[in-house]
Amino acid sequence: MKVGCNYWASHAGVRMWSQWNETVVRQDFERMAEAGIQSVRVFPLWPDFQPLELAAGCQNRPRLLQFRGGPLPDTPCGRDGVDEQMVQRFRTLATIAAEHRLELIVGLVTGWMSGQLFLPQAFAGLDPLRSPLSIKWQIRLVRCLVRELRDLPAIAVWEPGNESNCMGEIATPQEAWNWTNAITAAIRAEDATRPVASGMHGLMPGADTEFGSELPWTIETQGELCDLLTPHPYPHSMSKLPARVDPHTSIRAAFQATVELRFYSDLGGKPAFVEEIGTFAPSYCNEQSKAEFLRNSMFNAWAHGSSRFLWWCAFEQSMLEHSPYSWSAWERELGLYDARFRLRPVGEEMRKFRTFLDALPFRELPPFRRDAVCLLTREQDFNAFMANGWSSFLLAKQAGFDLEFRFVADGVGRSSLYFVPGIRGGSWSFREEFLALLEEVRQGATLFLTIDDGALAPFESVFGASVRSREMRSAPVRFRFGGELFELNAPFRLELCPREAEVLACEEDGNPVFLRNAYGRGTVYLLTVPLERELAGRPGAFHRPEEPKWFRFYQTAAEREIGERILQSCHPLITLTEHRDTPEHAWIVAVNNHSETLSCDLKSAAGWQPAAPRPDSIAPHTGILLEYFHA
């Protein structure tokens, strides 16, 4: 995993190209290299690189496009509306990057940045994602830049732009597909040798959605048209409910980057990397907490397959008086370096992690073991998708196993264990999809399903119980399981009549809420409360000592799979990933997702031995690498 950062010049921020200062850029890249940075994401600002203006005639009727007040220059770049001086400035930047052995990720149509839209004057008032005129010139911009810059060795990855789905209002998935396809095809027409990353965030699954959805930009579309996918996981982001409830040093926050990474890679079918991560304003957490959060997040992302990890951003912007820094407190104090060019603790952590990675006895960590499938379903809005998937991932980690994500429309895949969190609506899966899932169970798999406000058919033949009645709840559900009292909100009460099913937990009045039933050669578990969605909004659910052990529900369903792993953690805040490179040899990454030192108390499977004595403890928010052999 390469460590890196996003970059705007320290003296000018988004105005770096119009207020170009080569001396500053050289100093900036020298500092980034000193901090151990390997990968730098850079942004040719659209109106600077394609300064097109619309000249209007009588009654403001458009007459012609101009280049900085005059005709388009009669040169290859000029005919594409591209400023050759800006191209030369970018070449200088890329040369400086190569001198410091830094790779570049290039967001080609940078029209959205830090909460502000940047468009050439010619396209003001047009939706850049839907306007044929705008898209035509974007394609020309992209082809020109790639053609002019493709000889530069520092460039490692092209992108359509930065968070391009924020540039306009796409109404349908077809429009999102068309824009992405147009820009990625333009890149590949000029350079088929480098990967194309998405550069987008805020996506959700929806492969079968053709005629409108809450979010027309889907993970599957980006996976189809791009080579790399790019989550931007910010804790306490206003757009993601589960991100807002716990401290930066909680296990929930420490796994946000990993969860979003796995969403994108699993559902999009392409590798992914953490492209932007940061902590917003200093009122959210101090420098020590920020550093602990970063260290913990890097260990988890590395263990779960991120190829890069980029901080937002390299340098301080608190001294800049222009927008977006003038209007957004989020954008001012985010740098690895502060305003006096002192490396912040987060910068020190990134440098230390680079040192750790460079000293590893292998070039690449083998993929981590997955034991189950988390099946994400239809009729979920963005928050429900995030809530159910994120909580399911954490419950599995704390129970002692790992899962992969699938969207129900993409098929259930083959697994011995399935989790279907928080079903909603009558079409959460289509008939053939549910029957395919049940066939896997009939052949010996285990299914664990929780109900939010969803319908199930068939029901009695699968779950071994009938529903006498269904009514809206007016109070939380209280029930005991494994000797602990659990309390959760739920929209509806199902009055269950068990037949063949085994009752594992009941409400205080005796109504069953958790059932287990044999189905063919397999087993089904049914929990009639929205466990995952409720925990997503419950502060401290995964780390406070007074909270019940919510992961016990997942642990009960996964006993077989947990027993097949090499190591088991004895503490819910120490999580493990298993990386086998041969049947008899494996690496284990153990991470302490807690603010206190924890005992390294791990149980080994029969026949597995550590290659060296195991540490007695793991420091806070830190991971360790263990090597195991099968004797």
N, C-alpha and C positions, 0 to 999 in steps of 0.2 A: 504494500500500500504506500503510494507516494503522498507525502504531506505537502500542503500548499495553501494558497490564499488567493483571494480576489484582489484586483489591483486597480486603483486610480492614483495618479501621481500625487505625491504628498502636498504639493503646493497649490493644487487647483481642483482636485476632485474631478467631477464630470467635465470641467472645462480644460482638461489637460491638453487636448488636441488643439484647441483654439489659442491657448496660452502656453504653447509648447516651450519646454525648457529641458534641453538634453542633459544638462549638468545635473538637474534634480533627478531625472529618470535614471541616470547612471548611479547616483548615490542611493536611490531607492532600491535598485536591483542588487547593489552590493550589500545593502542591509538585509534584504530578503535572503540572499544566499548565506549570509552569516548566521541567520536564524535557522538554517537547515532546510529552508523551503526548496522543494523540487519542482512544483507545478504551480503556474501562475495563470489565472484567468483574466483576460483583458478584453476591452470593449471599444471597438471603433464606433464612436457615437454617430448615429445615422445622419443628422443634419450637418455635421462637420464634414463627413466623408462624401455625402451626396447633397451639396447645397443648392438644390433646385428651388426655383421660385416660379410662381404662376403669375404671368402678366395678363391682366384682364383688359378688355375693351369696354365699349358702350354697354351700360346697364350691368356692369360687372360680369360680363360674359367672358369666360376663359378664352384666351387668344393663343398663348404659346408658353412653353416652359423656357426659363432662362437659367443661366449659370452665374450666380453672384451678380445679377443685374445685366448680364450680356448674353450673347449666344453661346451655345455649348461648344467647347473647344473641339477642333477637328483632329482629335487624337483618340486612340483606342479607349483610354479612360474617360476622356471628355465626352465622347459620344454616349457613354453610359452614365453621364452626369456625375462622375467621380472626380474628386479633387486630387490631382497628382501630388500636390505638396503633402497632403495628409497621408497618401500611400507611402511617400518617402519617409515621413515621420514614423509610420508604423514599421517600415523596414529597419529604421535605426533602432527602434525599441526591440525588435526581434533579434537584431545583431547583438545588442547589449545582453539580452537574455541568453543567447548562445554562448557568449563569453563567460557567463557565470554558470553554465550548464543547467539552465532552467528551461523547462518545457513550457509551451504556451497553449492554452485553450482559448480559442478565438470566437467570441459571440458576434457574428457578422452583421446582423441587422439590429443594432442596439437602439431600440426605440423606447424601451421601458427601463427605467433605472431608479431604484430607491424611492419609488412612489411617485415619480414624475414621468410624463410622456414627452418624448423628444421626437419631433417629426420635421422633415424639411418643410419650408413654408409652402411649397407647392401642394402638399397633401394635407394641410391643415383643414380640419372639418371633415375629412374622409376617414372611414374606418380602414385602417391599414391592413386588416385581416380579410376584408370583404371587397374592397374597392379594386376593380380590375386595373385601373390606372396605377394605383399605388403598388399593387402586386407586380405589375409589369416592370416597374422601375426597381423594386426590391430585387427581382431576379437579375436585372442588369447590374445592380450594385454587387450582389453576391458573386456573380460570375466574374466580374472585373476584379474584385478583391482576391478571390481565390486564384485566378489566373496570374495576377501580378505578384502574389506572395507565396505561391506554392513551392518555390525553390528554397524557401527559408527553412533550415533544419530545425530551428527551435520550435516551429509549429507542430504540435502533436495531435491536436483535435480541433475540428471545426464544429461550430454550432450555428443553428439558424439565428439565434439572438439570445437575449436574457429574458427569461420568463415571458416569452412572446405571447402566451395566452392572456397576458394582462394588457396587451396593446389595443384591443378592441373587443366588440361584443359579437362573438360567434354564436349563432342561434342553433345550428345543427351539427351533428358529428360529421356530416359530409363536408361542410365548410372547413371544419378543423382539419380534416384529412386533406382536403384540396390545398390549403395554405401550406401545411407541413410538407406535403409531397412536392409542391412547387419549389420550395426553398431547398429542401434536401436534394432534390434532383438537380437543381442548379449547381449546388456544391459538387456533386459527384460528376457532373458533366465536365468540370474543369480539373477535378482531382479525385480519382478513384482509389488513391493509395492510403488516405488517412480516414480514421473513423469519424462519424458524425454523431455528436451527442445531442440530446434533446434540448438541454438548457431550460426546461420547464419544470414547474412544480404545481402543487394544488390539483393533482389528477386523481381520478378514481376509476375503478373497473367499469366496463360497459361494452364488451366486445359485440354484443348482439343488438346494441341500440343504434338504429338507423334513422329514426324519425323524431328525434328530440329527446333531451334528458336534462336533468338539473345541471350537469357539467358535461358539455359536449366534447371536451378534451379528455380523451380516455388514455389510460396507461397502455392498453393494447394497441391503439393507433400509433403512439410514440414508439412502442416496441417494434411495430411493423416497419416503420419508416426510418428509424434511427438505429445506430449501432450501440449506443450507450445511453443509459437513462440516468436522470440527475435529480434526486430529491434535494430539497432545500429545507431541512428540518430546524426550525427555530423554536426553542422552548418559550412558552407564553405567547405564541402566535395567536392573534385574535381569530384566525380562521379555523383553528383546530381545538375543539373543546378539550380533549385529553391532554393537550400541551399546557393548559392554563392552570391546572389544579395543584400541582406539587412543586416543591423547590427544585432549583437546578441540580442540587446534589442528591436528589431522590433517584431510586432505581427506575422510576417511570421516565424521568427526563434523560437519564443516562442511556436509555434504550430507544429514545425517539429516533435518532439518526438510523439506528439499526433496523427498527421496524419499518420506517419509510423506505430504506434501502431494499429490504426484502419485499415489500409491497411492489416496488417498481420492477425489480429483477424477476421475481417469481411470476407476476401477472403479465409483465411485458415480454418475458422470454429472452431478455438480453441482459448483459452485465450492467451493473449500476455502480455509481460512486457518489459519495457525499460531496456535493458541489458547493454548497453554501451552508455554513452553520455559524451562529453567533449568539449573543445574549442581549441584544438591544441596548437600552440605556443603563447607566450606572444605578438607577433607582430600582433595578430588577435584582441585582446581586452585586457583591463586591468582587474585587480582583481575586481573592483567594477562592471564593466559591466558583468563579468563572474558570479558574485554572483546574480545579478539581472536576468540574463538569466536563471540561475539554478532555482531560486525561482519561476519565472513565469512558466518555463517548468514543474516543479513538480506539481504546482497547476493544470495546464491543463491536465497533464497525469493522475493525481489522479481522477479528475472529469470525465475523459473519460475511466476509467476502467483498468488502469495499476495495476497489482498486486505487482510489484516491480519497483524500480527505482535505477539503479546502475551507479555511476560515474566512469569514467576512469581517474585516478585510485587512489589508496590509497596514494602512496608515490612518492616523487620526484625522478627523474632518471637523473638529469643533471650532477651528479658527476660520472656517470658510463662511462667508456672509451670504452667498447666493443659494438659491433653491437647488436641490431639495433639502439641503442642510439647514437653511434658515427656518423652514417650517416644520421639520420633523426631528424631535428629540431622539428618535430611534437611530438616526443616521450619523450622530456626531462623535460618539466615543466608542468606536468598534475595533480600533486597530490593534494589531500585534505590537506595534510601536505607539507610544504616546506622542503628544504634541512636541515634546522635547527630544524625540527619537530615542527614548529609552525603551528597551525591550520589556514589555509587560510580562507578568507571570504566565499568561496564555502562550506568549511567544517562547518562553523558556520551556514550557511543557511540550510544545511542538518540536523544538530542537531536541529535547531529551528523547522523545518518541522516535524521531529519525535515527538517533544514535542506537536505540534499542533495536529497531528494525535492521539497521546495517550490520549488527552483530549476530543476527540469527544464523543458525547452522544450515539454513536452507534458503533458497531464493524466493519461494512462494509457499505459503501455508496451504496444505491440501484442503479441499472443500470440507465444510463441516457436515456432520451426520444429521440427517433429518429422519424423524421417526413417525411423523403424522402429517396429515393434510388438514389445514384450516380452510373450509369451503365458504367463501364469501358469496352472498346471495343478492338477488334483485330486490327492488323496492326499498333500498336503503339510500338515504341522502348522504351527503359527504360526511357529516358528523357521525352518523351511525356506522358508516363504513370504517372510519378512522377508529371509533370507539370499540367496535366489536373486534376488529383485527388486532389492534394494539393490546387490548386486554387479553385476548386469547393468546397472543404471543408471550406476554408476561406470565400468565398463569401456567403455560407450558414450561417456560424457563424455570419458574420456581418449583414446579412439580418434578423437574429433573429430566426433561426431554426437549427436543426441538421440532418445530413444525415448518411446513412450507405453505404458502398461500396459493389458492386456486380460485378462480371465479367460476361460478356454477355453469355458466354458458360455455366455458372452455373444456368441459368434461371433468369427471371426478378423479381421473387418474387411477393409479393402482397404489394402494396403501393398506396396511393392516389396521390403521386407526384414523378415524375422521372426526373432526369437530366442526359443527355447524352452529355458529353463535348468533343468537338473537334474531330468529326469522321474523319477518314482517310481511303482512299482506297475503293475498291468495295466490300470487304468482312469484313467490320467492324462488321457486324452481318450477320448471315445466315438468309435465308428467313423466316424460321419458328420462329426464335427468334424475328425478327422485327415484324412479324404478331402477336406474343404473346404479345409484348409490346403494339402494337396498340389496341389489344383486351382489355387490361386493361384500355386504354384511352376511348375506346368505351363505357365501363361500368361506366365511370365517373372520371377516373384519369386525372391528368394533366401531360403533357410531355413538357420539355424544352430541346431543342437540338441545339447545335452549330456545325457549319461546319468548318473544317480545309481544308482538301483536300479529301473529301469523297463523295461517291455517294449514292443517295437515290432513292429507288424504292419500292413501289409506292411513288409519289410525289404530283401531283396535287390534287388527291382525299383526301390526308391527310392534306396538308398545305394550300389549297385554293388558289393556285397561280401556274403559270407556269414559266419556265425559257426560256426567249427569246434567251439568249446567255451566254457564259461563256468565260472569257478571263483572262489572267494573269495580275496582278496589277503591276503598276510601282510606286505607291505612297500610303501612308497610307489612310485608310478609315476614313472619317470625317463625323459624324452624330450627331444629337441632339436627346436627350431622356430625358423626365422629366425636361426640361428647362436647361439641362447641355450639354456641347459639349464634345463628346467622340472622341478619335482618336486612331486607332489601325492599325497594319499591318495585312494583309491577303494575302494569296497566289493568290487567284482568286476572280474575281468579277462575281457575278451572277446577270444578269439583269432580275429582277423579274417583272412579270405581275400579279398583284393581281386580284383575282376574288371574291370569297366569303371572303377571309382573310381580317382582319383589319390590317392596316399598323400602327405600333407603332413608327417606326423611319425610316428616309430616309437619304441617302447621300445628299451632297449639291446640286447635280444635280437632285434630286428627286427620285433616284433609291431606292426602299425599301430594308432595311437590317434587319428589325425586324418585324416579323408578328405574329399575333394571329389568330387562327382559331378554330371553333367548330368542334369536331369530335365525332359523336355519342353523348353520354351524357357528354363527357369530352372536354378538351381543349388542343390544341398543340401550342407551341411557337417555332418559328424558328429564330435563329440569324445566319446570313451568314458570320460571322467573328469568328476566333478561340479565343474567349474571354479568356478562361482559360489558354491556352498555352502562349498567348502573355503576360498576366499578370504575369506568372511565371518567365519571364525574365525581367520584368520591375521594376527597382529599385523604392522602395517607393510606389508601387501601392496600398498597403493596409494600409499605415499609414501616408503618407504625406498629410498635410491639403490642398495643392494645387491640389491634384489628385481628379478627379470626383468620385462620389460615384458609383463605379463599381457594388456594391452589389445590386443596384436598379433593375437590370435585374432579379436577383434571387428573390428579394422581390416581384416583380410584379407577378411572377408565383406562389409564395407561400403565397399569402394573406390569404387564407383559413386556412392553417396550422399554420401560425404565430398567427392568431387570436384565436387559440385554446390553446395556451400556457398560463401558469399562469402569467409569467412576460415577459415584453419586455424591452430591453435596449434602452436607448435614446442616446447612444454614440457608434460608430462603433468599438471602442477599448475596450469597456466593453462587454465581452461575457458571456453568461449564459448557464448552463446546468440544466435540470429539472430532479429530482429524486423522483418519487412518490413511497411511500411504501404502501399507501392505496389510494382509490379514493378521500378521503377528506384530505389527509396530504401529504406534499412534502417537500423535501429539495432542495434549489436552491444554486448552487455555482456560484458566480459572480466574475469574474477575470478582473482586470485592466491590459491590455496588453500594457501599455504606461509608458513612463519615467516620467510622471507628475501625481500628485494627481488629480483624476477625481471625479466629483460629482456623488453620487450614485442615479442617477435619473432613476427610473424604473417605468414602467406602469403595474398595476395589473389588471388581468382579473376580471370581475364581480364576487363577492361572495368570493374572496380569500383575506385573511387577514394575515399579518405577526404575528408570535407568540410573537415578541418583537419589540420595535422600531428599525427601520432600520438605519444603520450608515448614516451620511450625505455625506461621501466620502469614496473612496477606495484608499489606498496608491499605489504608483507605483509598477508595476510588482508583485502584491499581489492579493490573492483571499480572499473572505469572504464567510461564510456559513450562509444562511438564512433559517428560518423555516416558512412554510406557512400552514394555515388551511383553509378549505372551510367552510364558515359560514353557 
